[in-house]
Amino acid sequence: MKQNSFSRRDFLKTAGAGSLGAMGLGSFNPETAKALESLDPIKITKLEAITFKDAFWMWVRVYTDQGIVGIGETYFGTNAQIGALKDYSNMIIGKDARNIERIWRDLYSRASFTVTGGAEMRMISAINIALWDIAGKALGVPVYTLLGGKAQEKMRVYNTYTNGWNINGMQYDKDAKKITRFLLDMGVKAAKIYPYEVVGRKTGGTYISPTDVDDCLKWVKDIREEAGDEMEICIDTMCRWNLPCAVKIAHSLEPYNIMFIEDMLLPDNAQSYNVLCKETSIAVCHSERLATRYMFREMLEAKAVDIVMYDMTWCGGPTEAKKISDMADTYYIPTAPHTCGGPVLWHSSIHTAHTLTNYFIMESSWHFWHDIWPDYVNDLPVPVDGHVVAPEKPGLGVEIKPEIFKNGLATIVPIAEI
């Protein structure tokens, strides 16, 4: 089979600048499908997992007979995910990598037969990310172009900080005011914090005393004292609380002009989230713990969410993330992607975010993109003046450092090959 030689110029000529945004409720630009169909088949020939010594994410590499290799990512439960990838390998090996929608649906149908979720859904997400990477490389264009082109020229970000992470040698429990000033000086004007973690673990989310409520407001008060309303504040409580506690916490935060409260309850009860939304004036955001448009549909129909948040490596990849966002947009609900994983998640989230007309804000973490990810990849997109943009390289634009396979940081796990 001859190797494809389709270029960025060929794709843009085929697609036409005016049609790049001609998207319905779905992931594929119609002109992208035409361009991919004009290529020779791109046969998937090999799968491998990449695990890491210290990182909490894992990668999947998809090889093709055209010499194009796609990279995907997910995280947590590595052993289970490798097993799922092996189980699904016969549904992937030998398939045409251009058929992104068909492969997604076949894998999802198989996963749903034994209850959708867990390692299977994470593997579907990683494979999907890798297939979009392949498509972009085959056509010589960045992934955001394939998903509909730029609805946003640049994406506003907030900075996430959880207990124990480092921000320029500082930590929130001691240095909330200094961290706030540091972020503002970088142009980052929104921060997500986790002030309820200690008491939530202590009580199991079943009780929060008046004293605890007041103590947990300290970080919020410090930020407001330092920056006034110049720094927007998001609160994540990691789905720890029951409904009465969540309502009490939300009421206590209302005087502080909070941007959103995230994952107050476990994610699978739309009626309880509907009650929470009605009880508080703060926007309710969730959840990276939900997967597929089908789960988000229930939340939207129940009026149980004000801001939709998904994680690209859990929800089903860019294919599903775009559909979730478009569906939320029919309710005039904004989207705020979750990116608290590795650098491939970061890249794929940025590409997808470019295409969203209902984009609101996206997670970032100085701790990750400054201290950790540079050990694994080159040329990271980093926030500038509080905004980030996607690389213009073909595909996702992820450039893995080859030394990670020599210095013990990464291990290649063969999965299947023809």
PEFEN-V614770 format. One record per residue. N is the residue number from 1. RES is the residue in one letter. PHI is phi in whole degrees, -180 to 180 (NA if undefined). D_LAST is the distance of its C-alpha to the last C-alpha in Angstrom with 1 decimal. Layout:
N RES PHI D_LAST
N RES PHI D_LAST
This chain:
1 M NA 15.4
2 K -75 18.1
3 Q -81 18.0
4 N -63 20.2
5 S -128 23.5
6 F -66 25.1
7 S -111 27.6
8 R -56 29.7
9 R -63 32.6
10 D -60 30.8
11 F -63 29.9
12 L -65 33.5
13 K -67 34.9
14 T -69 32.9
15 A -76 33.6
16 G 84 37.1
17 A -59 38.7
18 G -70 40.7
19 S -100 37.8
20 L -63 35.7
21 G -96 37.6
22 A -80 37.6
23 M -107 35.9
24 G -96 36.6
25 L -83 35.7
26 G 180 32.0
27 S -99 29.4
28 F -88 28.6
29 N -62 31.1
30 P -55 31.4
31 E -73 31.3
32 T -63 28.1
33 A -59 26.5
34 K -61 28.1
35 A -64 26.8
36 L -66 23.2
37 E -66 23.6
38 S -76 24.8
39 L -85 21.6
40 D -64 18.7
41 P -54 15.9
42 I -114 13.8
43 K -82 10.3
44 I -77 8.7
45 T -116 5.3
46 K -159 6.5
47 L -127 9.6
48 E -146 12.3
49 A -100 16.0
50 I -125 18.9
51 T -107 22.0
52 F -130 25.4
53 K -66 28.4
54 D -119 31.1
55 A -76 29.7
56 F -101 29.6
57 W -118 26.6
58 M -138 22.9
59 W -114 20.2
60 V -127 16.7
61 R -111 14.6
62 V -115 12.2
63 Y -101 10.4
64 T -132 10.2
65 D -73 10.0
66 Q -90 13.8
67 G 81 13.9
68 I -89 15.3
69 V -120 14.9
70 G -104 16.7
71 I -119 18.6
72 G -130 20.0
73 E -149 22.4
74 T -153 24.3
75 Y -155 26.6
76 F 73 28.3
77 G 65 26.9
78 T -55 23.9
79 N -61 23.2
80 A -64 23.3
81 Q -70 21.1
82 I -63 18.3
83 G -62 18.7
84 A -64 18.7
85 L -64 15.5
86 K -64 13.8
87 D -61 15.7
88 Y -92 14.6
89 S -60 10.9
90 N -71 10.4
91 M -92 12.8
92 I -117 11.1
93 I -59 7.4
94 G 88 7.6
95 K -80 11.2
96 D -82 13.6
97 A -63 14.6
98 R -71 18.1
99 N -87 18.8
100 I -64 19.9
101 E -65 22.6
102 R -65 20.7
103 I -64 18.0
104 W -59 20.9
105 R -66 22.8
106 D -63 20.2
107 L -66 19.6
108 Y -66 23.3
109 S -61 24.2
110 R -65 22.0
111 A -64 23.7
112 S -68 27.1
113 F -65 26.9
114 T -119 27.5
115 V 78 29.7
116 T -67 28.3
117 G 140 28.4
118 G 62 27.5
119 A -61 24.1
120 E -62 22.4
121 M -68 24.4
122 R -66 23.8
123 M -71 20.0
124 I -57 20.5
125 S -64 22.7
126 A -64 20.4
127 I -62 17.4
128 N -63 20.1
129 I -59 21.5
130 A -65 18.3
131 L -68 17.8
132 W -65 21.4
133 D -61 20.9
134 I -62 18.2
135 A -59 20.7
136 G -63 23.5
137 K -67 21.7
138 A -64 20.7
139 L -95 24.4
140 G 73 25.9
141 V -134 27.9
142 P -68 28.4
143 V -59 27.1
144 Y -59 30.8
145 T -65 31.2
146 L -69 28.5
147 L -86 30.2
148 G 131 33.5
149 G 83 35.0
150 K -79 37.6
151 A -88 39.9
152 Q -126 40.9
153 E -76 41.5
154 K -153 41.2
155 M -115 40.8
156 R -68 43.4
157 V -125 42.3
158 Y -113 43.9
159 N -105 43.5
160 T -91 42.4
161 Y -139 44.1
162 T -115 43.9
163 N -57 45.9
164 G 97 45.3
165 W -72 43.3
166 N -103 44.7
167 I -129 46.0
168 N 54 47.4
169 G 81 48.7
170 M -118 50.3
171 Q -136 49.8
172 Y -63 51.2
173 D -65 53.3
174 K -114 55.4
175 D -130 54.8
176 A -57 54.2
177 K -69 56.7
178 K -66 55.4
179 I -64 51.8
180 T -58 53.0
181 R -66 54.8
182 F -60 51.8
183 L -66 49.5
184 L -61 52.2
185 D -65 52.7
186 M -84 49.0
187 G 92 49.6
188 V -86 47.7
189 K -116 50.1
190 A -151 48.4
191 A -140 47.3
192 K -110 45.8
193 I -130 47.2
194 Y -129 47.1
195 P -73 50.7
196 Y -101 50.5
197 E -65 47.9
198 V -64 50.3
199 V -71 52.6
200 G -64 49.7
201 R -68 48.2
202 K -66 51.7
203 T -104 52.6
204 G 69 49.3
205 G 74 50.0
206 T -100 52.8
207 Y -160 55.8
208 I -137 56.8
209 S -78 60.4
210 P -56 62.7
211 T -65 62.6
212 D -63 58.8
213 V -57 58.7
214 D -67 61.0
215 D -63 59.2
216 C -71 55.9
217 L -82 57.4
218 K -60 58.2
219 W -59 55.1
220 V -61 55.7
221 K -64 59.4
222 D -62 58.6
223 I -64 56.4
224 R -66 59.0
225 E -66 61.7
226 E -79 59.9
227 A -124 58.5
228 G 59 60.2
229 D -91 58.1
230 E -66 56.4
231 M -101 53.5
232 E -79 51.9
233 I -123 50.9
234 C -116 48.0
235 I -120 48.1
236 D -112 45.1
237 T -117 45.9
238 M 59 42.4
239 C 58 43.2
240 R -86 45.6
241 W -103 48.8
242 N -80 50.4
243 L -65 52.0
244 P -60 55.6
245 C -66 54.5
246 A -61 52.2
247 V -64 55.2
248 K -61 57.5
249 I -63 55.2
250 A -60 54.8
251 H -61 58.6
252 S -68 59.2
253 L -87 56.9
254 E -59 58.4
255 P -69 61.2
256 Y -106 58.7
257 N 54 57.0
258 I -79 53.5
259 M -67 50.6
260 F -160 48.7
261 I -109 48.2
262 E -119 44.6
263 D 49 43.1
264 M -73 46.5
265 L -120 45.4
266 L -56 42.3
267 P -83 40.4
268 D -106 40.3
269 N -132 44.0
270 A -65 44.9
271 Q -67 48.5
272 S -67 49.2
273 Y -68 47.7
274 N -61 50.0
275 V -63 52.9
276 L -61 52.0
277 C -59 51.7
278 K -74 55.1
279 E -82 56.7
280 T -130 55.9
281 S -84 56.4
282 I -80 53.4
283 A -63 50.2
284 V -101 47.7
285 C -116 44.1
286 H -169 41.0
287 S -152 38.3
288 E -63 35.0
289 R -89 34.7
290 L -98 34.4
291 A -124 31.1
292 T 73 30.6
293 R -63 33.3
294 Y -68 34.4
295 M -70 35.8
296 F -69 37.4
297 R -57 38.9
298 E -62 41.0
299 M -66 42.3
300 L -67 43.3
301 E -67 45.0
302 A -85 46.9
303 K 54 48.2
304 A -114 46.8
305 V -155 45.4
306 D -104 46.9
307 I -136 43.9
308 V -86 40.3
309 M -124 38.1
310 Y -132 34.3
311 D -111 31.6
312 M -56 28.6
313 T -90 26.3
314 W -122 27.8
315 C -83 29.0
316 G 128 25.8
317 G 84 25.2
318 P -57 26.9
319 T -54 26.3
320 E -81 28.5
321 A -60 30.8
322 K -64 31.9
323 K -68 32.7
324 I -61 34.6
325 S -64 36.6
326 D -64 37.5
327 M -66 38.6
328 A -61 40.7
329 D -65 42.2
330 T -68 43.6
331 Y -101 45.7
332 Y 59 46.5
333 I -100 44.8
334 P -80 43.4
335 T -121 40.0
336 A -137 39.6
337 P -60 36.0
338 H -95 35.4
339 T -133 33.7
340 C -86 34.4
341 G -134 31.0
342 G -107 29.0
343 P -71 28.8
344 V -72 25.8
345 L -58 27.9
346 W -57 30.8
347 H -62 29.2
348 S -67 27.8
349 S -67 31.1
350 I -64 33.1
351 H -60 31.1
352 T -66 31.6
353 A -60 35.2
354 H -55 36.1
355 T -94 35.6
356 L -92 37.7
357 T -74 41.2
358 N -105 42.2
359 Y -63 41.0
360 F -113 43.5
361 I -166 42.4
362 M -132 39.3
363 E -69 39.0
364 S -146 38.7
365 S -144 39.5
366 W -54 41.2
367 H -56 40.1
368 F -83 36.4
369 W -74 36.4
370 H -96 39.1
371 D -101 38.5
372 I -115 34.9
373 W -58 32.3
374 P -61 33.3
375 D -73 32.0
376 Y -113 28.4
377 V -138 28.4
378 N -98 30.5
379 D 54 32.6
380 L -67 33.0
381 P -71 35.0
382 V -123 38.1
383 P -62 41.1
384 V -126 43.9
385 D 52 47.2
386 G 79 45.6
387 H -135 42.9
388 V -135 39.3
389 V -132 37.3
390 A -79 33.7
391 P -67 32.3
392 E -95 32.2
393 K -71 28.9
394 P -61 26.0
395 G 74 24.1
396 L -77 25.4
397 G 82 26.6
398 V -81 25.4
399 E -118 25.5
400 I -73 24.3
401 K -76 26.4
402 P -63 24.4
403 E -68 27.0
404 I -65 26.1
405 F -87 23.3
406 K -104 25.9
407 N -97 28.9
408 G 90 27.5
409 L -69 27.6
410 A -129 23.8
411 T -130 21.1
412 I -87 17.3
413 V -115 15.7
414 P -63 12.0
415 I -115 10.8
416 A -161 7.2
417 E -160 3.8
418 I -124 0.0
